[in-house]
Amino acid sequence: MDVKLVSRTLDLIEVFAECRRPLPLTELARLLDAPVSSCLALVRTLINRGYLYEVKKRGGYYPTKRLLNAALQIDLGDPLLEVVREYLTQLRDLTDETVVFGKLQETSVVYLDVVESTRAIRYNAKPGEHRSVHANSIGKSLFGQLSGQQRTVLAARLDFRRYTENTLCDLESLVADVETAKKRGWYANVGESAADLAAIAMPVELAGEIYGISVVGPIQRILSHRERYLEALQQVVATLLNDSKLTLDAPP
């Protein structure tokens, strides 16, 4: 359940990130699908807190550097992602496909970091996006690490939405696929979330938590180079697990 004011504030930040120019109040209200009066109250609050400023009289509003500085300080406080990104970039360079680092968040997979391919035709995603567990390679890799009881509890909350004709739409099919993948050591999504998309993934335990790393791209490219991509994925995961910089303590 979303808190309306919080959602609108985050929407405002994303609008500026997308438009990348000063926006007058009326346009902000339109883009946020909000009443002008509500938008004005939000803008005034952010101005008073130092996060927005009026570029010139009736010239629109734009974020100050305070927002960027806060984001940078937050980013510096996450030593895990700082280390992991080196390996995600290495894997991207080895495959030139988009590489994703994710974690199970309640009933979905949340993307914590994404390093995109340099190719013109590639998989595009952003950190913070969520994906369905049953139709995602990272989701399957994380589901595979759960106990039988944990799987049952989670599955009861999944919608098993059908995205394509290849989507696994029931618990029995998902468990069978995951068990096969667990025995071979890697997991796949072959046209299950989008007909033209494929991915391979492996789970990785860091600081007592389970994450997943995937290589994602157009289905024909992934299938044609799967063995080479899998070798690169296994190599990077093995090296990551032995990184001495990962000295975070496991949670109590």
Residue pairs with C-beta under 8 A, 6 or more apart in sequence:
5 42
8 32
8 34
8 38
8 42
9 42
9 46
11 32
12 28
12 32
12 42
12 46
13 63
13 67
15 23
15 28
15 31
15 32
16 23
16 62
16 63
19 31
21 60
21 62
22 55
22 59
22 60
22 61
22 62
23 31
23 60
23 61
23 62
24 58
24 59
24 60
24 61
25 36
25 39
25 40
25 43
25 61
26 36
27 60
28 39
28 43
28 61
29 35
29 36
29 38
29 39
32 39
34 42
43 52
43 61
46 52
47 53
47 54
47 61
49 66
50 64
50 66
51 63
51 64
51 66
51 67
52 61
52 62
52 63
52 64
53 61
53 62
53 64
54 60
54 61
55 61
55 62
75 81
75 82
76 82
79 248
80 206
80 207
80 246
80 248
81 101
81 112
81 113
83 243
83 245
83 246
84 101
84 113
84 206
84 211
84 240
85 101
85 113
85 115
87 213
87 236
87 239
87 240
87 243
88 99
88 101
88 113
88 115
88 213
89 99
89 115
90 236
91 99
91 115
91 213
91 215
91 232
91 233
91 236
92 98
92 99
92 115
92 116
92 117
94 232
94 235
94 236
95 117
95 215
95 217
95 225
95 228
95 229
95 232
95 233
96 117
96 118
96 119
97 117
97 119
97 122
97 123
97 215
97 216
97 217
97 221
97 222
97 229
98 114
98 115
98 116
98 117
98 122
98 123
98 124
98 125
98 215
98 216
98 217
99 114
99 115
99 213
99 214
99 215
99 216
100 111
100 113
100 114
100 125
100 138
100 199
100 213
100 214
100 216
101 111
101 112
101 113
101 114
101 211
101 212
101 213
102 109
102 110
102 111
102 112
102 131
102 138
102 139
102 142
102 211
102 212
102 214
103 109
103 110
103 112
103 142
103 209
103 210
103 211
103 212
104 110
104 133
104 139
104 142
104 143
104 210
105 130
106 157
107 133
107 154
107 157
107 158
108 130
108 131
108 132
108 133
108 139
109 130
109 131
109 132
109 133
109 136
109 138
109 139
109 142
109 212
110 128
110 129
110 130
111 125
111 126
111 127
111 128
111 129
111 130
111 131
112 127
112 211
113 127
114 125
114 126
114 127
116 122
116 123
116 124
116 125
117 123
117 217
119 217
121 218
122 217
122 218
123 197
123 199
123 216
123 217
123 218
125 216
131 138
131 139
131 193
132 139
132 158
132 159
132 161
132 163
132 193
133 139
133 140
133 142
133 143
133 154
133 158
134 140
134 143
134 158
134 160
134 167
134 168
134 169
134 174
135 161
135 163
135 167
135 168
135 189
135 192
135 193
136 189
136 192
136 193
136 199
137 187
137 188
137 189
137 199
137 200
137 201
137 212
137 214
137 216
138 187
138 199
138 201
138 212
138 213
138 214
139 212
140 174
140 177
140 178
140 181
140 187
140 188
140 189
140 201
141 181
141 186
141 187
141 201
141 202
141 203
141 212
141 214
142 203
142 210
142 211
142 212
143 151
143 154
143 174
143 178
144 178
144 179
144 181
144 182
144 187
144 203
145 203
145 210
146 154
151 171
151 175
152 171
155 171
155 174
160 168
160 169
160 170
160 171
160 174
161 167
161 169
162 169
163 192
163 193
163 194
164 191
164 192
164 193
164 194
164 195
165 195
166 190
166 191
166 192
166 195
167 192
167 193
168 174
168 177
168 192
178 187
181 187
181 188
185 202
185 234
186 200
186 201
186 202
186 230
186 233
186 234
187 200
187 201
187 202
187 203
188 198
188 199
188 200
188 201
189 197
189 198
189 199
189 201
190 198
190 219
190 222
190 223
191 197
191 198
191 219
195 219
196 218
196 219
197 216
197 217
197 218
197 219
198 216
198 217
198 218
198 219
198 222
198 223
199 214
199 215
199 216
199 217
199 222
200 214
200 215
200 222
200 226
200 229
200 230
200 233
201 212
201 213
201 214
201 215
201 233
202 212
202 213
202 233
202 234
202 237
203 210
203 211
203 212
204 210
204 211
204 212
204 213
204 237
204 240
204 241
205 211
205 241
206 240
206 241
206 246
206 248
207 246
207 248
207 249
207 250
207 251
208 249
208 250
208 251
209 250
209 251
213 233
213 236
213 237
215 222
215 229
215 232
215 233
216 222
222 229
240 246
